């Protein structure tokens, strides 16, 4: 039994999350796909940091899902979202448990 395309997409975003969280000082715990699925089923939120275009192509089905792009596609190439942390803080509480 294979892993669905949405879960593969999830793993792509996981690497970006690790970079973001490491720089913010937040605790990062790496889990495999099945453990991530179990966390989502137990009530964790899902923060998808991919571009809006990537999100539209497919994403994990979760009860609490947020798409806050870390990067934007522009004619000049990808640029960091200057409001990323502000947007995350406005939608998520510090004590929220998230799979990213």
C-alpha beads as a LAMMPS data file, in Angstrom:
LAMMPS data file: protein, C-alpha beads

100 atoms
99 bonds

1 atom types
1 bond types

-500.0 500.0 xlo xhi
-500.0 500.0 ylo yhi
-500.0 500.0 zlo zhi

Masses

1 110.0

Atoms # bond

1 1 1 0.000 0.000 0.000
2 1 1 1.591 3.284 -1.099
3 1 1 1.509 6.715 0.409
4 1 1 -0.909 9.153 -1.254
5 1 1 0.269 12.113 -3.333
6 1 1 -1.022 14.517 -0.683
7 1 1 1.236 12.958 1.927
8 1 1 4.221 13.210 -0.388
9 1 1 3.371 16.885 -0.836
10 1 1 3.207 17.176 2.939
11 1 1 6.753 15.879 3.251
12 1 1 8.027 18.517 0.840
13 1 1 6.675 21.229 3.107
14 1 1 8.132 19.560 6.184
15 1 1 11.663 20.478 5.195
16 1 1 10.729 24.138 4.907
17 1 1 9.069 23.996 8.312
18 1 1 12.210 22.633 9.885
19 1 1 14.159 25.596 8.554
20 1 1 11.558 28.069 9.814
21 1 1 11.198 26.576 13.284
22 1 1 14.907 26.077 13.836
23 1 1 15.444 29.774 13.243
24 1 1 12.592 30.768 15.594
25 1 1 13.777 28.655 18.535
26 1 1 10.568 26.578 18.581
27 1 1 10.786 22.905 19.451
28 1 1 10.746 20.791 16.312
29 1 1 9.905 17.116 16.420
30 1 1 10.316 15.152 13.222
31 1 1 7.801 12.363 12.663
32 1 1 7.105 10.010 9.794
33 1 1 4.051 10.272 7.554
34 1 1 1.947 7.780 9.493
35 1 1 2.653 9.518 12.816
36 1 1 1.786 12.873 11.217
37 1 1 -1.507 11.429 9.993
38 1 1 -2.271 10.164 13.501
39 1 1 -1.503 13.586 14.974
40 1 1 -3.895 15.249 12.533
41 1 1 -6.586 12.705 13.361
42 1 1 -6.105 13.413 17.078
43 1 1 -6.802 17.136 16.649
44 1 1 -3.501 18.760 15.676
45 1 1 -3.768 21.606 13.197
46 1 1 -1.994 21.525 9.850
47 1 1 0.059 24.488 8.671
48 1 1 0.860 24.260 4.972
49 1 1 3.665 26.715 4.148
50 1 1 3.775 26.092 0.402
51 1 1 2.758 28.677 -2.182
52 1 1 -0.930 29.175 -2.920
53 1 1 -0.388 27.559 -6.327
54 1 1 1.163 24.442 -4.763
55 1 1 -1.627 24.284 -2.168
56 1 1 -4.270 24.383 -4.920
57 1 1 -2.588 21.410 -6.640
58 1 1 -3.347 19.250 -3.608
59 1 1 -3.039 19.207 0.134
60 1 1 -3.607 17.061 3.177
61 1 1 -7.212 16.663 4.281
62 1 1 -7.316 17.949 7.862
63 1 1 -10.000 19.442 10.099
64 1 1 -7.888 22.501 10.966
65 1 1 -5.781 23.510 7.981
66 1 1 -4.051 26.813 7.301
67 1 1 -2.205 27.761 4.126
68 1 1 0.251 30.520 4.959
69 1 1 2.881 30.645 2.233
70 1 1 6.451 31.135 3.392
71 1 1 7.397 32.119 -0.149
72 1 1 5.544 33.859 -2.975
73 1 1 6.032 33.294 -6.700
74 1 1 6.739 36.585 -8.446
75 1 1 7.887 37.455 -11.984
76 1 1 11.369 37.937 -10.492
77 1 1 11.314 34.516 -8.802
78 1 1 10.433 33.334 -5.301
79 1 1 10.525 35.852 -2.473
80 1 1 9.963 35.385 1.254
81 1 1 6.572 36.346 2.632
82 1 1 7.385 39.397 4.801
83 1 1 4.205 38.864 6.843
84 1 1 4.644 35.122 7.393
85 1 1 5.213 35.159 11.164
86 1 1 2.622 37.900 11.702
87 1 1 0.016 35.828 9.830
88 1 1 0.916 32.622 11.714
89 1 1 0.648 34.456 15.041
90 1 1 -2.738 35.899 14.058
91 1 1 -4.193 32.469 13.221
92 1 1 -2.399 30.201 15.697
93 1 1 -1.905 30.438 19.426
94 1 1 1.505 29.736 20.908
95 1 1 0.178 26.627 22.647
96 1 1 -1.442 25.213 19.464
97 1 1 -0.031 21.913 18.306
98 1 1 0.714 21.927 14.611
99 1 1 1.936 19.590 11.946
100 1 1 3.725 21.628 9.308

Bonds

1 1 1 2
2 1 2 3
3 1 3 4
4 1 4 5
5 1 5 6
6 1 6 7
7 1 7 8
8 1 8 9
9 1 9 10
10 1 10 11
11 1 11 12
12 1 12 13
13 1 13 14
14 1 14 15
15 1 15 16
16 1 16 17
17 1 17 18
18 1 18 19
19 1 19 20
20 1 20 21
21 1 21 22
22 1 22 23
23 1 23 24
24 1 24 25
25 1 25 26
26 1 26 27
27 1 27 28
28 1 28 29
29 1 29 30
30 1 30 31
31 1 31 32
32 1 32 33
33 1 33 34
34 1 34 35
35 1 35 36
36 1 36 37
37 1 37 38
38 1 38 39
39 1 39 40
40 1 40 41
41 1 41 42
42 1 42 43
43 1 43 44
44 1 44 45
45 1 45 46
46 1 46 47
47 1 47 48
48 1 48 49
49 1 49 50
50 1 50 51
51 1 51 52
52 1 52 53
53 1 53 54
54 1 54 55
55 1 55 56
56 1 56 57
57 1 57 58
58 1 58 59
59 1 59 60
60 1 60 61
61 1 61 62
62 1 62 63
63 1 63 64
64 1 64 65
65 1 65 66
66 1 66 67
67 1 67 68
68 1 68 69
69 1 69 70
70 1 70 71
71 1 71 72
72 1 72 73
73 1 73 74
74 1 74 75
75 1 75 76
76 1 76 77
77 1 77 78
78 1 78 79
79 1 79 80
80 1 80 81
81 1 81 82
82 1 82 83
83 1 83 84
84 1 84 85
85 1 85 86
86 1 86 87
87 1 87 88
88 1 88 89
89 1 89 90
90 1 90 91
91 1 91 92
92 1 92 93
93 1 93 94
94 1 94 95
95 1 95 96
96 1 96 97
97 1 97 98
98 1 98 99
99 1 99 100
